[in-house]
Amino acid sequence: MPHLLVAPVLLPMLTAAIMLLLGERTSWAKRIVALVSCSLGVIIALLVLVWVRGGDGALGVGVYLPGNWQVPFGISLVADRLTAMMLLITSVIGLCAMLFAMAGWDKAGVHFYSLFQLQLMGLNGAFLTADLFNLFVFFEIMLTASYGLLLHGTGWPRVRSGMHYIAFNLMASLLFLLGAAMLYGVTGTLNMADMATKIPLIPESDRGLLHAGAALLAMAFLSKAAIWPMNFWLAPAYSAASPAVAALFAVMTKVGLYALLRLWTLLFPPSATGSELFGSEWLTWAGLLTIGFASIGLFASQRLGKLAGFSVLVSSGTLLAAFGFGQATVTGGALYYLISSTLAMSALFLVIDLIERARQEEEKVPSFDPDEEGLPFPIDMLEPPPETNLDEKEEALIGRAIPGAIAVLGVSFIMCALLIAGLPPMSGFVGKVVMLTGLINPHGMGVYGADIPVTAWVLLVMIIVSGLLATIAYSRAGIRFFWAPQDRPAPWLRVIEIVPITVLLGLCVLLIVHVGSVLRYTERTAHMLHVPTAYIDAVKATRVKPGPTSQPLPAAVPHPVPVPQQPAASAPVITPRIAPVPMPAASPPASVPPALPGASS
């Protein structure tokens, strides 16, 4: 089973190489290979999830050493409950986005499937790696692929937002390198688990350098998570991307939050004397400001793409503010909310593309001349019965059929709106309730007297206000795109476009049906994060695998080492560094002294 941990990285890497070899003319073969690869990715993620869920403590943490080098000198891949959860979310969204792209978006540019697989490789590697430098490497793989995917389909909006996106992420990568270098200079290691054991040993004189390096890393992660004020690039970029790419991009903001949560709980737990919960107040207030900024943008958005982009920002701000409190119960609810919001955002980007396409379709009314062909029904059927309710155009209100395509889009849009706004009975509501319950009752229901910080009440107000503004914004958009248009033809939808949306929204419904088991999983994950002993012990206890035994070399025959004679007093003394080894002779000369004791003649 440990070898399974490298499969989420190797599978998309090999698939991307195969895509390049196939070329651009064999589209059917590339679709089959991509579909098989993404399906295998889901199966592998499920196996990893089952594996880590079956163990307790260090037994629930899988460690793999690709180079067979001892920790902390070599590369380490580690999977715990949080890693397995993120791998499963990424693989499911990747499969659904791939299916949607097969409806036609994959032909809008070149090398789509190769870039898509490299994107999955970077995401999976970032979730699995256990050292800072390889985290940077996988971040760069992910970002490099996203640059090409963002420009997929061409067009001036994609080029303009792509330039902003590239420039901003290059700056974030520079901060990443500087922060990692500073932490390496202080701790002498890049392995996260090894670094966690050395944090308490850092002298007080070096604490400032440690905190400065951690702050630079946090800025890099917060930039990738689109936290205010480093989030002005997200809404234009995500709204300009093609729908399948935007659906996959919904996971990218969660990568920054994952890296921040992983490093923060490892390096600065409550037991880290002198650096315990370093920067928690800053994280909470940054999340609150992001919620406020995104809620205003959400309320003011008129385009559906911008509406979805600001919804991603609301989700990121809510998660960051919850993580900043450093409480396991709040983090457990936030992880449940992360699953729900990520699936809902991906489904929303796919639904928006179908709605926009329906708006662009021209109405096609068949021509009919009654003088030439005659009426296909009796003339008295043109008049409705006297008791029928009529609208302003004197058409019957009762019995008017809603086209199936419009009904599917409308129901999908309503479910996405309920999930994102956090309204009951959807899973977004459950996640917010669990988070707020942990904040207001940190010691459990019925236990009073706990000191509740001011930021907890601010988060409570911000979650309610953001949900209200999201409800208004999505209701307004639904009226404008579904109720207000008159005589709009029903759009043509393909089954391969509806299936991914149905799967994503169906998983959100399953989160409600199995809310107890999912919450137990996320709460257990949160406890392991805030008490990272199992993670550290599992990584430090991993040993390299012994190599194959080699044949012993034949024993060398020792030669006598002669002792040089003392020269005359008048002659200069020259002592050679290495004694010469004479060739064996039948009988040694008389001037040669006897051999040293223990040497064979």
DAKA-V12643 format. One line per field, one symbol per residue. ss: DSSP state (H for helix, E for strand, L for the rest). Layout:
BEGIN
ss=???
END
This chain:
BEGIN
ss=LHHHHHHHHHHHHHHHHHHHHHLLLLHHHHHHHHHHHHHHHHHHHHHHHHHHHLLLHHHHLEEELLLLLLLLLLLLEEELHHHHHHHHHHHHHHHHHHHHHLLLHHHLLLLHHHHHHHHHHHHHHHHHELEHHHHHHHHHHHHHHHHHHHLLLLLHHHHHHHHHHHHHHHHHHHHHHHHHHHHHHHHLLLEHHHHHHHHLLLLHHHHHHHHHHHHHHHHHHHHHLLLLLLLLLHHHHHHHLLHHHHHHHHHHHHHHHHHHHHHHHHHLLLLLLLLLLLLHHHHHHHHHHHHHHHHHHHHHLLLHHHHHHHHHHHHHHHHHHHHLLLLHHHHHHHHHHHHHHHHHHHHHHHHHHHHHHHHHLLLLLLLLLHHHHLLLLLHHHHLLLLLLLELLLLLELLLLLLLHHHHHHHHHHHHHHHHHHLLLLLHHHHHHHHHHHHHHLLLLLLLLLLLLLHHHHHHHHHHHHHHHHHHHHHHHHHHHHHHLLLLLLLLLLLHHHHHHHHHHHHHHHHHHHLHHHHHHHHHHHHHHHHLLHHHHHHHHHLLLLLLLLLLLLLLLLLLLLLLLLLLLLLLLLLLLLLLLLLLLLLLLLLLLLLLLLLLLL
END
